[in-house]
Amino acid sequence: MQTVTLAFTGASGFPYGWRLLETLLATGKNVYVLFSQAARVVAKQEMNLDLPAEAEKIQAHLQAHFNVDASRLRVFAQDDWFAPIASGTGTADAMVICPASMGTIAAIAHGTSDSLMERAADVAIKEKRPLVLVPREAPLSALHLENLLKLARLGCTILPPAAGFYHQPKTVDDMINFVVARILDQLRISHNIIQSWGK
């Protein structure tokens, strides 16, 4: 597992994805990043992050923030159909959508692929690469549940951001780390952001 596609949608829960991005880079992984237009709004609302509209400017911003270059982190526009992740011949080793909106879940479940994010997920499914979906919605309607079940049956991992309390979290960061750790576990990526059970 060397390259991971990480997609941010407009669902609440931007800090989960941001912490995941930070951790993936810290563990030496290469990351392809996608932002929906609504994700930029949520980034401002939840983390006071002003992300530019253009993918190239977001990439420069993130590379400076995380002190990495283009060999480690690339950001693609939603209409960049020449991005490697738009094809099975160039797809990443795994993909995570965190947080995942119900609209994105529905589009992936029905194979519409109207954006690069949806196409990349479609490619991950057809190429049988790990696809982890972190749906952030409550309550869930029957329609939401049907779409999630369909994706689970296709081999996707459905990982709601439900923090556990057996590690006695003291801060919001502790609760975020719990969810991110579970995502990393699904990707079989070693980490030390929380202590494993029984250790």
Secondary structure as GFF3:
##gff-version 3
##sequence-region A 1 199
A	DSSP	beta_strand	3	8	.	.	.	ID=ss1
A	DSSP	alpha_helix	14	26	.	.	.	ID=ss2
A	DSSP	beta_strand	30	35	.	.	.	ID=ss3
A	DSSP	alpha_helix	37	47	.	.	.	ID=ss4
A	DSSP	alpha_helix	55	66	.	.	.	ID=ss5
A	DSSP	beta_strand	73	76	.	.	.	ID=ss6
A	DSSP	three_ten_helix	84	86	.	.	.	ID=ss7
A	DSSP	beta_strand	94	100	.	.	.	ID=ss8
A	DSSP	alpha_helix	102	109	.	.	.	ID=ss9
A	DSSP	alpha_helix	116	126	.	.	.	ID=ss10
A	DSSP	beta_strand	131	135	.	.	.	ID=ss11
A	DSSP	alpha_helix	142	153	.	.	.	ID=ss12
A	DSSP	beta_strand	157	158	.	.	.	ID=ss13
A	DSSP	alpha_helix	172	186	.	.	.	ID=ss14
###
